[in-house]
Amino acid sequence: MSDLTRRQVLLGAAGAGAAMLPWIAHPRPASAAPAAVLAANDLALWYDEGAGTDWLRALPIGNGRLGAMVFGNVDVERLQLNEDTVWAGGPYDSSNTQGAGALSELRRLVFANQWSQAQSLVDQAMLGRPAGQLAYQTVGNIRLTFPSGSGVSEYYRHLDLTTATTSVSYLQNGVRHQRETLASAPDQAIAVRLTADRAGAISFSARFDSPQRTTQSSPDSATIALDGLSGDMEGVTGRVRFLALARAVVEGGSVSSSGGTLTVSNATSVTLLISIGTNYVSYANVSGDYQGIARGHLANAQSRSWDQLRSRHVADYQTLFNRTTLDLGRTSAADQPTDVRISQHASVNDPQFSALLFQFGRYLLISSSRQGTQPANLQGIWNDSLAPSWDSKYTINANLPMNYWPADTTNLSECFEPVFRMVNDLAVTGARTAQVQYGAGGWVTHHNTDAWRGSSVVDGALWGMWQTGGAWLATLIWDHYRFTNDLDFLRQYYPALKGAAQFFVDSLVPEPSLGYLVTNPSNSPELAHHSGVSVCAGPTMDNQILRDLFNAYAQASQVLGVDADFRTRVLATRDRLPPMRVGSRGNIMEWLYDWVEPETSHRHVSHLYGLHPSNQITKRGNATLFNAARRTLELRGDDGTGWSLAWKINYWARLEEGTRAHDLIRLLATPARLAPNMFDLHPPFQIDGNFGATSGIAEMLLQSHAGELHVLPALPSAWTSGQVQGLRGRGGYTVGITWSAGQASEILVRADRAGTVNVRGRDFAGTFQVVDTSTGGAVSVTRPESDVIALPVLAGRTYRVTAAQLPVVGTAALYSDTNFGGSGAALAVGSFTAAQLQSAGIGLRTASSVRVTSGYQVVGYANDNFTGTSWTFTADNADLRATGNNDAIASVRVVFNPSRYVRVTNVANGLVIDSGGSVASGSNLKLWAWNGSNNLQWQLVELGTGYYRIVNRANGMVADGWGSTANGSPVRQAAWNGGTNQQWQVLHLGEGRYRILNRTTGLAVDNGGSVAAGSTLKQWASNGSTNLQWTVAFV
């Protein structure tokens, strides 16, 4: 995007611009996430107050076509509404017919370094007519006004990313009110469910309003309507007609409608259904039956109950969302409301926020881009203005491609479909622009487009004279094919790919002094090379994009077996492109010449397109270019707009520097760059930063651009352990990774087709095992490099890779060599004699290095059976010689670190052990839903005997078996006295599950068969029931 001084921003956007300055949120004392948030595994945005009038505190929902911002206010609820085809204007052609005639002189001026004159000629002969494109616009709002009241308490609202629903809950005048809102793709409607725990307690009025030209009416006794017309802009008359309908379905009470106002009185529950239809059929056709569409969707939604609507919506959404999971661990920072977490993120340890940011981007893409919809624009589908910043359209020189970087990598390939339909549209409108402005075949699109598929230069030469927007979009066709191997898809979009290549085969010209074929005129996006001028010939980004385009075309035509002669021409043209070169500062040169940009910290770093998203610069390719790319980033600096920071996360991930990538996440997760509702801020709001962050996190965990699957290429030290499932790699692979102490303990690879895939990872420098999970049989692999395996695969099979040098159970491991090499023994929590260590894979007194996962510690003993001198390890030790205990350890205990607090969760009912808030000796321990309270947190302190005392954080008392041997007897708590009643064995059962046994009674801690919060914790004789099984998680 370009500077905030540009024409579009002057038009203003009250909503998206509301957080132009950093906002502030203060930590809440004794805060705890609501149960609904915990039930979503913290994958929710939540707040303890309504949004008020601040659009950037409202919560977004969408089904790809319909969008709403839900404010969650008590007295006047507001849903700001969008439909993805409500755009200003109507079909138009902006191609400037003077272009082709002026092109020769324009090129001469550029080659003669007469850049100011060239820019003036661009504005005269190449700039589109009109000179700007048209804006995405709001439909309006529906406001629900409730009777004035007081005494509101227990308020919270949240957006559940696991179900794509937003909820509000509060207590008022003794009545619990709840509202849940969703945007259903299967039923093409927005639905609001209002309930109360007292019959007849719901009364409100509802009314539409809009800044558009509209009329309001009451079509029937339960419905209101808003009929409108989109705005005029740039001299183009608004032609998008739209109809919004809202209908109340009540249970108890009554509903009436008059004069455009809907009134609900004394209902027990209400379902409010909202539908919107427009007359937009395509970029060239606005003849659709907008009223029939709106009425049809409303009638369809009303034919289903609320439960049916919700279940259909959730099932449809989860088909996409549930494909990919990410767990980076949790700390108590996650108990704060989301705005507080953003405000304090730079100063606290909150790894789960990165997982939330990752999944929020996936949520936004599912909600704003579905098969058959428009692509996600600069604000996704959420906009409350008629004149949003930069028109909320499609900016191609960074933002639109960036929106879709996570589509394939995070397993949302269906969401990519709208972009490819747009490319086909642009191949038509761009063909006219190519012909009348360049005298060339094929098609071209510059740095922006809109719903009408404008393809000409817009906004002025300094920003808009960039030729390779369509070329970049066309490369996405081939890259998507690399993920899916879908030949039907490739055939469908091959003509557009060919047309993009045709334009540049026709239009590139020789640079007089260097002889390379170059674009002229063009620019390096939005950056001046000398004061006030950006127009140039052959900028580096153009050359990189064209190299990708020509390679993509050649490979696609070869796969399809077509157009061999044209392929030869394309490859010959590719071979005459300028190479990337290193400048005097050690950087990748941004232009053909070694110019120094006047704005050295500019938000665009376009000449690193070759590093990301392309694969032209890689660590194991040209080292000179790779090092120059790093130097380029150092010169440009870390700071930038929200979307610029997000792109830099991807850059540093490709440089395989996880700490630097994580630093950029922390820079992004601040009030200056994230709104309270987690929308990315340029500022103002631009959604590409959200999508870029999701992409960057995926790139830190898995890369596939270099012809291999690279596992954990840029893992930061902040993510010491974790798990990701469902990432996708090029070639058609689905990948899962579990890691601990910074290295993978398990890698899962599922293949779409048979073949051989190279997998790179640090694990493969040691010993490892590969198993076909379908048969359980070992798989033989070769090692083309020390850290690469060549894995033979069959279609539909999943392969598990485990490294012997890593703790498979995620706790600790001993190795016979230094630096975690040689033979190894992976150890769970427990006690291991010399014989047991030898059975596990490490001989008597042969350990030379040790790994310890955060939260655990290893106690090594000089003699067997846990006697003699002991050494305690709380972190990795790569060389025991340095600490004087090399080849000295005969037996080992792996225990929980007593300095860490844990929650202990029952496998059967999901409740955690609770002190009950009591300080009375002998009081019973309870079970409770996790809420972060100190009552629910415990220390596991190993006593040097293999037994633990279990200490509550809130009251300091310990769990006590009380000497009872009767099944069903309660587990109590008391002050520590050292008795065996207060000593417990924590026995690892596998898969992270434990049985907790009292030393005196021999009974196991039991949930008592209850699922009720507040029930008493019991003891029972050991058996295989999950009632007696527990997980331990650090807090």
N, C-alpha and C positions, 0 to 999 in steps of 0.2 A: 504494500500500500504506500501511498505517497503522503506528503506532509499535511498536517491538520489545517494549513492555510488554503488548501485547495477548495475549489468552488463548491464541491458537494458538502464539505463540512460546514461551510458558511450557511448552508441551508438549515443545519442543526438537526439534532435528534435528542429530544428531551429525555428519553429513556436510556438509550445506550450511552449517552454522554453524561449521565448523572454521576458517575464515579470518576470524573476526570482527575480528581485529586485523591490521594490515598485516603481510605476510610479507616476507622479504628473500631475494634471490638475488644472488650475487656474480659479476661477470664472470669467465669462464674464460680463462686466458692462451692465446694462440695457438689460439683456438677456430676451428673451421671447420665449416660445416654439412655433414652427411653427404651423400653423393652422391645418395641417394634424395630428400632434401629439395631439392637443386638440380635434380634431374630433374622435380620438381613445380613448378618455377619459384618456389621459396620459398613456395608455398602449402601449407605444412605446419607443424604444431606439433611441435617436437622437443625432446628432453631427453637428458641424459647420465647419468641415474639413474632408478630406478624410483619409483613413487608411494609406496611403503611402505604406510602405513595411511591416508594423507591422500586422502580422496575428491576434494578439489579439485585434486589433482595427477593423478588418473586421467583417461583420455581417453574422450570420449563417442562411441558409435556408435549408429545407430538406423535403422529402416526405416519410421518413422511409427507403427507399432504396437508393435514390440519395441525396447527400448533396453538398452544395457549400458554400464557404466563399466569400462574396461580399465585395470588397475593396472600391468601390465608388470613385475612383480617376478620375480626369478630363482628363488628357492627356492619361494615359494608365490604362484602367479598367482591373482588374484581377478578374476572378472567379476561385478559387481553387476548384477542383472537387474530389468528392469521390463517390464510389459505395460500398455498404455494404458487398459485397462478395469478394472484391479485397484484398486478404490476401497473404502474403508470403507462399511459399511452396505449398503443396497439401496434399491429404489424407495420413495419417501415423498412426502408432500404437507405442506409447511410453512406453507401459507397460514393466517393468523390470522383466524378467523371473527369476532373482535370488531372488526376494523378499520373496516368500513363504518359501523357504529353509532357509533363514536367520532370519525369524521372531521370532522364539523361542529364539535365542541368543540375538536378539535385545531387546526383552521384558525383558530378564534377566538383561541385562546391565542397562536398565532404572530403574527397580525395585531395583537394587543394587546401585543406585545413581552414576553410571558410565556414566555420560551424555556425556562427550567428546567422549568417545569410541563409545557410541551409535550413536552420530551424524556422526561419521566417517563411521560407518557401514550403516547408512541410505544413505549417499552419494554414497556408493559402491553398495548396493544391492536394495535400494528402489527408488533411484533417477531415473527418466525416462530416456529413451534413444530415442531421445536426451534429454539432461538435461534441456533444455529450450523449451518454446513453440514458436509459430510463430506469426508474427506481422501483424496487420492491416496496409494497405498501401494506399497511395494516388494514384489516377489515373493520376493527373497532373493538368495543368492549361489551361484555354483559356484566352488570353489577347486581348483586343480590343484597338488598337492604333489609336488615333484621331489626326487630323492635329494640329501642334503646334499653340498655341494661347496665348493671354494674356488678361488681364482685366476681370478676373473672379470675380464675386460678387454674393451676395445673395445666397451663397452656403449653402445647408444643405442636410443631408441624414438621413434616419430613417428606422427602422425596426418596422412595424406595427404588434403588436401581435394579433390584432383583425382580421386581414386578412392574416397573414403569408406572407406578401410581404415586400420587401425592395426597397426603392426609393432613387434616387439622383436627385437634382434639382439645377440648377445654371444658371446665366446669363453671357454670354460671347459674346463680340462684338455685343451687342444689341439683341442677340437671347437667348430666354429661352429654355434650354435643360433639358429634363427629361428622366430618365431611371427607369423602374420598373422591378423587378426580382422576380420570384416565382419558386417553385418546386412543380409540380402538382402530387398528388397521383392518381387522376382519369385518367390522361393522361400520367403518368410515364415519364415526361420530365421536364427539366428546361427551362424556357422561359424568355427572356429579351425583354422588349418593349422599344424602343428608339423613342422619339418624339421631335419635335422642333416647335416653334411657327412661323417659317418662312419656306416657301416651299423650298425644295432642300438643306436644311442646314445640313444634316447628311451625313458625310463621315467618314469611318474608315476602317482599315484592321484588320482581326482576325486570330489568329494562335494558335494551341495547342503547349504546351511543357510539358515535363514530365521527372522525374528522372528515370523512368522505362525503360525497353528495349522496344522501340517503333519504329514504322515507321509512317510517315505522308504522306497523299495523298489528292487528290481532286477528289472524286468519280464522281462529276458532277459539273456543272457550278455555283451552288449555295451552295455547301457543302464541308466541309473539314472533314478529318477522322484522328483518332489517334488509331492505332492498337497496342496492347501491351501485355506483359507477366509479371506476378508478379515475385518478387524477390526470389532467393534462400536464405535459412536461416537454421541454425542449421543442415546443411547437407541434408536438404530436398529440392529437386528441385522445383522451382516455376512452377506451373501448371495452374494458373488462367489466361486464355486469356480474354482480354477485348477489346471492340471497343467503342470509343467515337465519335459521329458525331455531327456536328454543321451545321445548314442550315439557311440562311438568306432569309426571305420573305419581300420584299421591296414594298413600295408604293411610286411611283415616283422614279426617278433616276435609277440606274442600280446596278447589282451584278454580280461578276465573281469570279471564283476560279481556282487557278493554283498552283501546287507544294506545296499544303498544306496551302496556304494562301488564305483567303477569303477577297474580296475587295468590299466595298459598296461605291458608289459615288452619291452624290447629291440627296439623298433620303429625303422624307418628314417624313416618319416613317418607322421603321424596327422592325420586330419580329424575334429575333434570337432564334432558337429552338435547344436544346442540349439533346441528348439521349445517354445512355450508356448501353451496354449489356455485360454479362460475361458468361463463360461456367460452372459456379458453379451451380450444381443442388442440392447437399447436401454435408454433411461432407465427404461422401464416394464416390462422383460422380462428375466429372468435364467434362462431355461429352456434355454439353449444346450447342445449336446453338447460340453463342454469337453474331455473325454478324446478324443473322436473328432477334434476339431480339432487337438489337439496331436499325436496319432499320425499323422494325415493329412499334416500339414506335415513331420513328421520323415521319413516314408516317401518323400514327394516329394523332399525334399532329398537323401536317400541314393541316389535313383535317378540322381543326376548326379555326375560327377567333380568334384574340387575346381576344376579349370580351367574346367569348365562353370559351376559355381556362381559363381566369381569373375567370369568374363566376362559372365554375365547380369546380375550385380549392378552391375558397373562401367558397362555399356552403359545400363542403366535409370537409374542415378544421373546419368551424364553427359548424358543427354538433357535434364535440367533444369539441372545445374550449369554446363555449358559454354555456355549461352546468353549469359552475361554475363561479360565479362573487365574487369579494371582493372589498369593498370600506372602506378605513380606513381614509378618509378625505384627504384634500390637503392643502399645504401651498405654499408660493411663491418659496420655494426651488425646486419645481417641474418644474419651468420655466428654470432652467439651463440645459445645455447639460448633457447627462448621465454620461460621464466621470467626469464632475465637481461634479455631485451629489454624486458619489462614493467617490471622493476625500474629500468632505466636510461633509459626512454623520455623522461622529462621533461627529460633533460640531454643527449641525443644527437640527431643528425639521422637519423631512420629512417623515411623516407616509405613504404617498403614495408610497415611495420607497419600503416599505415592501410588498405592494400589487403588485408592478411591479415585484419584485423578485419572489414572489409567482407565478404569471402568466407566467413569463419567464421560470420557471421550467416546467410548464405545456406545454408551447409552445415547448420547447426542446424535451420533451418526445413524443409529437405528431409528431414532425419533424424527430425523430430518431428511432421510434419504432412503426410500424404499422402491422396489420395482414398480415402474409406471409413474413415479412422481417426477417433479423437477429435481435437479441436483441441489445439494445443500449450498446455499449462497454465503455471502460474507458473514451473515448472522444466522446461518442454519435455515430455520423457517420462522425465527422469532424477531419481530420488529414492531414497535408501537408508533411509528411515525409515517408521515407521507413523504418526508424528505430525510431519510436516514443518512448517516455518515457514509460517504462514498457510494450512496444510493443502495447499499446493501445488495449489490449485484455480484457478478462473478469476475474477480480479478485474477487473471491467468498467470501473471508473472511471479506468483508465489502462492496466493491464497487458495485458489480452486484446486490445483493439484495437491496442495498440503492437506486440504480437507479429507482427501481420500488415501493418504499414506497409510492409515491404519486399516483400510478396508480389507485388503488381502492378508496382511500380516497377522491381524487379530481375528481372522476367521469370519469376516462379514462380507464375503465377496458379492453376495446378492445386492448389498447396498450400493455397490459400484455402478449398477446398471444404468441409472439416470445419466451419468457422465457420458457413457458411450452413445446413448441416444442423442445427447447434446452434440457430440462430435459429428454424428451423421447429419444433424441439422446444420451445423457450421460448415460442413463440406458443401452444402448447397449455397447458403448465403455467402460463405467465403469464396466460392468459385466466382461469383460476380465481382467481389472486391479484387480478387486476383486478376481478373480480366481487365477491369476498367481502371485500376490504379497501378498495375504493374505490367499489363500486357502479357500475362503469364497464364499457363494452364494450371490445373490442380486447384488448390484452395488455400487461403491464408486467413488467419485471425490474429489480432494484435493483443493488447494487454488487458482488454476487458470484453465481456459480453453480457447480455441480459436475457430476459425471457423471450425477446424477439430475435435473438441470435445475431445481434449486431456484430459486425466483423471488421469494421474500419478502424482507423486511428481515432482515438478520442482523448479529450481532456488537455490537449496541447502537446506539442512535439517533445517537450522535456520529459514527459511521462509516457506518452502514448506511441511514440515512433519506435516500436519494438516488434519485429516481424515474426518471432518464433513462438507466439502463444499457441497457435493451432498445432505447430510441430510438437511442442511439449505434450499437449493433450493426446496427439496421435501416438506418441511413444507409450502411453498408458495402455493402449490396446495390446501391444506385445508383452509388456510386463505382466499384465493380468493373465494373459495366456500362459505365461511361464508358471504361474501358480496353479492354474486349473487344467491345462492340457486339453482344453475344450475346442476341438476343431470346428464345430458348428459356430461357436462364437467367433473364431478367427475368420472363418469364411464370411460371416455377416458384416464384419467391420473392416475387412481387408480393403475394399474400395476406398474408404476414408483414409486408411494408412497409405495407400498408393497415391491418392490425390495430394496428401501433404508432401510426400517426397517429390511428386511431379512439379509442384510449385517451385521448390528450391533448385531442382535440376534445371528449370527454365530461367530462374531469376538471379542466381548467384553470378557475381561478376569478378574478374581478376583484380586483385589489388596491385596497383602499378609498380610499386617498388619491390614487393615481396613475391608476387606471382600467385599467391593463394587465391582460391575462390572464396568470396566473402559476401555476407549480407551487406547491402548499402541501399538506403539508409536504415540504421537501427540504433539501439542503445544498450548499455548495460543497465538493467532495470532501475529507473528512477534516480540514477546517480550521475552527477555531472563529472566529466573528466577534466574540464577546465571551468572556470567560474561561469555559471549560468548556462552552460551548454552540455548536452548529453548525446546529441546526435553524432553518430560515428559509423565506421564500417567494421564489420567482423569482430564484435566484442566476444570475449572468451565464452560467455554463457551460450551465445548463439552457436558457436562452433561445437561446443559440447553437446547441445541439444541435437544439432544436425547429425553429429556422429552417431548418436543413439538412434535418431530417426532412420538414417540410411541403413544402419545395421539391423534395426527392427524390421524394416521393409524387406531387406534381402533375406533374412531368416524366415519371415512369414511367407514370402513368395516361394521359397525353397520347400518349406513344409507343405504348402498347398500344391506345389508342382506347377506353378503358373508363371508367365511373364519373365522368362529367362533373359530375353534381350534387354528388357527395361532394367532388370536386376543388374546386368552388366554395366549399364549407364549409371545407375545409382552408385554402385561401388566405385566406379571410376571417378565420380564426383566426390564421393567421400574421401578418396585418397588425395584430393587436392585441397582439403580443408586445412586451415592453419593448425599446427599442433599446440598443445599447452606449453607455455614457457615460463621459466623462473626469472623474476625481475631482480633488480639491484638490491632490494631489501630482503631477498631470500623468499619472496612470496610468489604465489601464482599470479601472473600478470592478468589484470582484468580486461585489458584491451590489447590490440595488436602491438601497441607500442608501450614502452615502460613509463606510463604516466603515473603520477601520484595524485590520488583523488583529493579534492579540496576538503571533503567531509570524511575524515579518516575513521570515524566511528559510526558510519552509516548503517542503518538497520538491515539493508540488503547485503548479503555476501554472495551475490549471484554467481561469481566465477568459481565457487566451490560446488556448483551443481554436479560437477564430475565426481566429487566425493560422496555427496548425497543429494538427490536420490539415485544418481547414476552410479555405475561401478567402474568408471574410468580411472579413478585414483583409489588404490587399495594398499594395505600395509605390505602385502606380499607381491605387489606388482612393481611399479617404478618407485624406488625408494626416494629418489630426488623429488618427484612430484608429491609423494606422501609427506615428506618433511616440509616441503614448501606449503602444502595445504595447512599444516599445523601452524607454520609461521604466519600465514594469512589470517588465521583466527586470532592469533596473539595480537597482531597489528590492529585488527578491527575491534577487538575487545569483547568482553562478555556482556556488557550491558546492552540494552536495546528495548524495543517494543515487546509486547507479550508474544506475538507470533515470531518475532526474530529470536527471542530467547528459546522458543520451542524448536525452531529449526536448528539452533546451535546445539541443543541436546542431541539431535540426530547426528550432527557433524562430529561431536566429541565421541559419541558411541561408535561411529565408523572409524575414528582414530584409535578405538579400543582403550580409551581412557575413562573408565567408569567414574572415578572420583570427580573429574571435571564435568562429566555429564550430570552427575548428581548435584554438583554445585549450581548448575544451570536450573535444575528442578527447584532448588531452594530459592534461587533468584526469582523464578516464575511464581512460586507460591508465596507471594507477599501481597498486601493490600494495594500496592501500586500496579500489580499485574494480574491479580485475580479479584473479581468482584465478590461480594458476600455470597452470591449464589454459584460461585466457581466459574462463571463466564470469564473467559480470557479478555484482558484489557490491552488494547494498543497503548494507552486508552484512545478512544472509547472501545466498546465491545467489538471484538472480532473473533469469530468462532474457530478460525484456523489455528490459533494458539492452543486451543483445547485438543484439537485433532493432532497437531504436531507433537504435543506432549505425550499423548498416548502412543504415537508412532515411535518417539524417542525411547520411551520405556521398553517397548517391544524390541527395539534395536539393541538395547543394552543387554537383553536376555537371549536373543537369537538373531543371527544374520544369515542371509542366504544369497546376497547379491553377487558374491564372487564364485558362484558355481559349486558351493558346498554349504552344509549346515554347520554353522559355527556356534557352539553352545557357550553361553555366558561370556561373550567377547568383551563386555564392558561392565562387569559386575562391580558396583562400588562397595567399599568396605562397610558402608552404612547398612547394607543388606546382607548381614552375615549368614542368614539362613532364610530359606523360603521355598516356594513351590509355584510353578506356573504350568498350566495345562492348556493345550489347544491352540498354541501358536502355529502359524503356517509358514512353511518355507517354499521357495521356488522349486519347481520340479514336482510338486504335488505331495508334500509331506506335512503331517501333523505331528507336533513335537511337544512333549512334556518334560519338565526338568525339575528335579528336587535337589536342593543344594544345602550344604552345611559347611561352616568354617570357610566359606568363600569358594568351595569347589562342589561340583556335581556329585551327588551320591547315587542318583538314578537318572537315566535319560531314556525316554520312550519315543520311538519313531514309528509312525504309521504311514505306510506307503499307499498312494493311490494307484500306482502302476509298478510293474516289475522292472528291475534294473539294478544299478549299483549307485549308491550315494556316498559321497565322502562326508564324514562327520569330523569336525575339528573341535578339540577341547583339551584343556590341560590334563584331564584324567588319563588320556591315552599315552602320556609319557611314562606311566607306571603300568601295573598289571590290572586287568579288567576282564569282565566276562560279558558275552553277548548271548542273549537267549531269545528264541522265537516264542512269544507268549502263547501262540496258538498250539504249539506242540510241546513246549517245555524243553525243547532240545537246544543244545549249544549251537551257535552259528560261527563258522570260521570266517575270519576277516583278514585282510592284508593291511599293511601300514605304509602307505606311500610316503608319509613324513612321520617324524617322531611323535607328533601330537595329532595325527589324522588317521582314521581308519576308513577303509573302503568297505562299506557294508552292502552285501548283496540282499535284495529285498524282493518279496512277492507282493502283488497287489492285494490290498485288504488285510495284510498281516501287520502286527505290531511287534517291534523288537525292543527289548529292554537291555540297556547297557548299565552295568554296575562296575565301579572301579574298586579293586581290592584295597587300594591305599586310602580309601575314604570310609568314614563311618556310615555304613549303610543304614543304621538305625538313627543316625543323626545325633549321636552323643559324643563318642570318643574313639580313638584308634591308636595303636602302637605299631611302629615300623622298625624293621631290622636295620635299615640304613638311615643315614641323616637325610634331611630334606624330604622326609616322608616317602622314601623309596624302599626298595627291597620287598620282602614278604611283610604282610601286615595282618593285624587282627582288629576287626571292627567290633566294638564293645558297646553293649547297652548299659543302662543303669544296673549295677549289681556288683557282686564280689567274685573275683576270678583267681583261683589258685594257680600254681605253676602248671599243673596238668591241664586245667581248663584253658589257660592262655595258649599252651602248646596245641591243644585241640582246635583253638580258634585261629591259629596260624602264626604265632610268635613264640620262638623257643625261649628256654630258661635263660634269663639275663642276656638277651640279645637285643633289647630295645635301644634304638639310637635316636629316635624322634617320636614325638607324641602330638596328636591333635586333640583339641578340646573344643567342643561347641559352646558358644556363649550360654551361660546359665548352668553349666555343669562344672565339675572339677574331677581330676584324676588324682588318686592317692596311690603312689607306688611304694612298695615295701621291698627291703633288701633281701628278706627271707620269705620262704613259702608260708602260706596260711596267715598272711597279714601280720608278720612279726618283723622285728629288726628296725633299722633306720627307715624312716618314711620321708617321701617328698610329695608335696602337693602342687599340682599344675592347674592353673585356672585359665590358661591360654596356650596357644600352640607353642611348642618348643621344637625347632627344626634341627637342633644339634645338642643332644644331651651331654656331649663332651664339654660344652661351655659351662654347664652347671654341675659338673662333677658326678653325674649319675649315669653315664653311658655304660651299657651292658651290665647294669647293676640291679635292674628291677626283676624280682622273682614272682611277685603276686600284686594284684591291683584291685582297688575298689573305685568304681565310677559312681559318683554321687551327685546330688543336686548341690549347687552352690548356695551355702546358707545365707549369703548376702542378698539373694534374689527372692522376690515374692512371687507366688504362683497362685493360680486359681485351679482348683481340683474339681473336675467336672464328671458327673456320672454318665457313662456311655448310654445307659438305657433311657434316661429321662432328660438329659441335658442340663439338669440343675447342678449348682455348685455347693460345696460345703460352706456353711455359714455359722458364725459364732452366735447369731441371733441377737446381737447387740447387748448381750448379757455380760455382766462382770461377776456374777455369782458363781462361786466354786460349786461344782456338781451340776450346773445347769446343762441341759441337753444341747448338743449341736443340732443344727437344722440344715435343711436344703432350701436354696433360693435361686431365682433367676439372676444371672450375672448382671450387675449394674455398676461395677467398678468400685463399690464401697470397700473400705478397709475391713469391714466385717467378713468379707468374702476372700480376703487375701491371707496367705499363709507362708511361713518359712519352713522348709524341710531341712532340719539341722542334723547331719549324720554324726553319730556319737563315737565314731572310731571302732564300732563293733558290728557295723552293717545295719544297725537299727537307727531310727530317726526319732527325734521329738518334733512334733508338728505344732508350730507356734502361730497363734492368731495375731495379725497386724494391729487390730483395733484394741484388744484388751491384754495382749501379752500372755494369755493363758495357753495351755497345751491340750491337745486331744488326749482323752483318758478312757481306757476300757473299763475302768471301775471294778475290775476283778470279776465281772460276771461272765459265766460260760454258757448262758442260756441264749439260744437263738432268738433274735428279736430284741435283745436288750439294747438300751440306748448307748450311743457314744457320748460321753460327757466332756466337760472341760474343767480344768483346775490349774492352780499355780504349779509350776515345775517343782517336783520334789525328787526326781531321779529314779523313781520306782519303775519297775518293768511294766506296770499298768499304763505308763505314759510313753512306752517305747514301741515303735512300729517298724515292721519290715515293709519296704516298698518294692514289690516283686514285679519285674518287667515281664509282660505276657506276649510281647510282640506287637507290631503295628502301633506303637506309641500308647498301648494300654497297660494299666497297672492294677495289681491287687494289693490292698493295704491290710496287713495282718498284725494283730496285737500280740506282743511278746508274751504276755501272761495268759491270755485267754485262748490264743490261737485262732480266734474268730476274725473274719474279714469284714471290713467296712462295707455296709449294705445300704441301698436307698430305701429299704423297707417296702419295696413294691409300690411306692407312691409316686405320683407325678405332680403333686400339689406343692407349690411354694409354701414354706413354713412347716413342712412335715419333718418329723424327727429322724435324725441319722441313726441307723441301727447297726448291729453286728450279727453275722450269720456264719455258719460253717461254710467253708470254701466249696464252691461248685462252679460249673461253667456258665452260670447266668451272667448276663451283662449288668444285672442289678449290682453285682459285686465288682464291676470293672470301672476304672477311672482313667481319665486323661489329665495330664499336668501341663499347663501352659504358663509361660512367664508373663508378668504384667509390668 
